[in-house]
Amino acid sequence: MHPTPPQSQRVLSVALMLTGLVIAAIAILADTINIGTGQGFGYYQMIVLIAGIVIFLIGIAVVVGDKSQSTPNNDFEPDPD
């Protein structure tokens, strides 16, 4: 498997984070924008909110994984005997 270029990983991570935020915002505002199924915060809204948060966290994980796979900064030097 070929590693993904860093630029495309950044684009992927930003796209995932924005998608997650939009999904979470829609779940929170569903009753306000008249797409909710009833009064109050329902089960479907909770499921969609959790899905949006998970997608957002996956985007963050892609960023963290990208930074951890970059060139390692290994400053370890063994003590001379």
Backbone as CSV, one residue per row, in Angstrom:
resi,resn,N_x,N_y,N_z,CA_x,CA_y,CA_z,C_x,C_y,C_z
1,MET,0.844,-1.175,0.000,0.000,0.000,0.000,0.889,1.238,0.000
2,HIS,0.614,2.163,-0.862,1.417,3.374,-0.977,0.968,4.406,0.039
3,PRO,1.915,5.098,0.679,1.497,6.139,1.623,0.821,7.291,0.892
4,THR,-0.142,7.873,1.546,-0.862,9.007,0.981,-0.004,10.253,1.103
5,PRO,0.090,11.054,0.053,0.870,12.295,0.154,0.323,13.193,1.255
6,PRO,1.203,13.940,1.934,0.775,14.768,3.055,-0.313,15.783,2.697
7,GLN,-0.248,16.373,1.517,-1.244,17.382,1.139,-2.631,16.762,1.046
8,SER,-2.724,15.586,0.474,-4.047,14.964,0.355,-4.556,14.501,1.715
9,GLN,-3.660,14.141,2.639,-4.095,13.791,3.991,-4.647,15.015,4.703
10,ARG,-4.029,16.168,4.497,-4.553,17.400,5.102,-5.933,17.730,4.551
11,VAL,-6.090,17.598,3.251,-7.384,17.872,2.623,-8.431,16.887,3.152
12,LEU,-8.059,15.615,3.256,-8.968,14.601,3.786,-9.355,14.917,5.220
13,SER,-8.379,15.287,6.042,-8.674,15.561,7.446,-9.574,16.786,7.595
14,VAL,-9.319,17.831,6.825,-10.159,19.027,6.895,-11.570,18.705,6.408
15,ALA,-11.671,17.913,5.345,-12.989,17.534,4.830,-13.758,16.709,5.860
16,LEU,-13.089,15.780,6.523,-13.758,14.979,7.549,-14.192,15.836,8.732
17,MET,-13.326,16.746,9.163,-13.678,17.593,10.302,-14.856,18.511,9.969
18,LEU,-14.834,19.118,8.785,-15.941,19.989,8.399,-17.242,19.212,8.229
19,THR,-17.154,18.030,7.629,-18.345,17.201,7.464,-18.925,16.816,8.822
20,GLY,-18.055,16.423,9.744,-18.512,16.075,11.084,-19.169,17.238,11.787
21,LEU,-18.576,18.427,11.650,-19.167,19.602,12.282,-20.523,19.954,11.687
22,VAL,-20.646,19.853,10.370,-21.918,20.163,9.713,-22.992,19.160,10.140
23,ILE,-22.638,17.883,10.184,-23.603,16.861,10.598,-24.029,17.092,12.041
24,ALA,-23.073,17.395,12.922,-23.403,17.652,14.320,-24.278,18.894,14.456
25,ALA,-23.974,19.935,13.693,-24.770,21.161,13.754,-26.193,20.911,13.266
26,ILE,-26.342,20.127,12.222,-27.681,19.799,11.722,-28.456,19.015,12.776
27,ALA,-27.766,18.090,13.463,-28.437,17.312,14.507,-28.894,18.198,15.656
28,ILE,-28.052,19.136,16.040,-28.394,20.019,17.154,-29.532,20.972,16.772
29,LEU,-29.511,21.465,15.547,-30.483,22.460,15.106,-31.677,21.865,14.356
30,ALA,-31.856,20.552,14.404,-32.904,19.903,13.602,-34.293,20.449,13.918
31,ASP,-34.615,20.636,15.172,-35.948,21.155,15.522,-36.101,22.609,15.106
32,THR,-35.027,23.373,15.220,-35.068,24.790,14.866,-35.283,24.991,13.366
33,ILE,-34.663,24.141,12.548,-34.786,24.294,11.097,-35.877,23.380,10.522
34,ASN,-36.737,22.880,11.415,-37.918,22.096,11.042,-37.622,20.814,10.270
35,ILE,-36.573,20.105,10.636,-36.360,18.777,10.059,-36.407,17.706,11.145
36,GLY,-36.691,18.110,12.375,-36.809,17.164,13.475,-38.134,16.421,13.417
37,THR,-38.202,15.280,14.124,-39.416,14.462,14.097,-40.389,14.803,15.221
38,GLY,-39.975,15.622,16.154,-40.873,15.967,17.246,-40.278,17.070,18.100
39,GLN,-40.873,17.247,19.259,-40.385,18.262,20.186,-39.229,17.690,20.998
40,GLY,-38.240,18.516,21.257,-37.118,18.094,22.089,-36.060,17.344,21.304
41,PHE,-35.064,16.922,22.040,-33.919,16.245,21.445,-34.193,14.747,21.452
42,GLY,-34.420,14.173,20.266,-34.822,12.771,20.165,-33.665,11.816,19.950
43,TYR,-34.010,10.538,19.856,-33.010,9.492,19.670,-32.280,9.628,18.339
44,TYR,-33.032,9.938,17.296,-32.402,10.085,15.985,-31.402,11.244,15.982
45,GLN,-31.772,12.328,16.637,-30.847,13.459,16.713,-29.585,13.072,17.469
46,MET,-29.732,12.295,18.532,-28.576,11.861,19.302,-27.674,10.959,18.463
47,ILE,-28.264,10.064,17.693,-27.474,9.171,16.840,-26.712,9.970,15.795
48,VAL,-27.392,10.932,15.165,-26.740,11.748,14.136,-25.659,12.636,14.760
49,LEU,-25.914,13.166,15.941,-24.914,13.977,16.636,-23.674,13.152,16.952
50,ILE,-23.864,11.947,17.466,-22.717,11.083,17.774,-21.963,10.726,16.500
51,ALA,-22.669,10.453,15.412,-22.009,10.151,14.139,-21.178,11.343,13.667
52,GLY,-21.714,12.554,13.792,-20.959,13.747,13.404,-19.710,13.928,14.243
53,ILE,-19.830,13.678,15.542,-18.661,13.803,16.428,-17.621,12.753,16.079
54,VAL,-18.054,11.534,15.783,-17.107,10.469,15.409,-16.386,10.822,14.117
55,ILE,-17.108,11.337,13.138,-16.474,11.735,11.870,-15.474,12.853,12.120
56,PHE,-15.828,13.821,12.967,-14.906,14.902,13.315,-13.653,14.339,13.983
57,LEU,-13.812,13.402,14.903,-12.660,12.819,15.593,-11.786,11.987,14.662
58,ILE,-12.387,11.350,13.669,-11.597,10.623,12.672,-10.736,11.604,11.884
59,GLY,-11.294,12.774,11.568,-10.503,13.808,10.893,-9.327,14.254,11.740
60,ILE,-9.536,14.407,13.039,-8.437,14.775,13.931,-7.402,13.651,13.974
61,ALA,-7.863,12.387,13.996,-6.942,11.254,14.022,-6.080,11.216,12.767
62,VAL,-6.643,11.601,11.629,-5.856,11.646,10.392,-4.757,12.697,10.513
63,VAL,-5.071,13.842,11.117,-4.064,14.886,11.311,-2.972,14.402,12.246
64,VAL,-3.359,13.799,13.361,-2.373,13.319,14.338,-1.532,12.203,13.736
65,GLY,-2.166,11.298,13.002,-1.420,10.230,12.340,-0.456,10.771,11.303
66,ASP,-0.856,11.824,10.608,0.007,12.451,9.607,1.234,13.050,10.274
67,LYS,1.049,13.716,11.391,2.178,14.345,12.075,3.088,13.310,12.705
68,SER,2.542,12.197,13.183,3.378,11.193,13.823,4.163,10.384,12.802
69,GLN,3.710,10.332,11.555,4.429,9.583,10.534,5.428,10.442,9.772
70,SER,5.499,11.727,10.095,6.480,12.568,9.433,7.866,12.203,9.953
71,THR,8.869,12.856,9.444,10.235,12.495,9.806,10.420,12.535,11.313
72,PRO,10.855,11.419,11.879,11.011,11.374,13.324,12.199,12.215,13.778
73,ASN,12.030,12.822,14.914,13.091,13.626,15.500,13.689,12.823,16.644
74,ASN,14.640,11.964,16.304,15.241,11.080,17.285,16.554,11.685,17.745
75,ASP,16.535,12.320,18.908,17.733,12.963,19.439,18.491,12.071,20.404
76,PHE,18.156,10.798,20.440,18.800,9.892,21.375,20.243,9.644,20.968
77,GLU,21.137,9.832,21.894,22.549,9.516,21.679,23.013,8.666,22.856
78,PRO,23.543,7.478,22.592,23.991,6.638,23.700,25.185,7.249,24.417
79,ASP,25.276,6.978,25.711,26.411,7.465,26.491,27.682,6.751,26.048
80,PRO,28.756,7.489,25.864,30.034,6.832,25.515,30.561,6.072,26.725
81,ASP,31.051,4.883,26.509,31.607,4.082,27.607,33.088,4.257,27.739
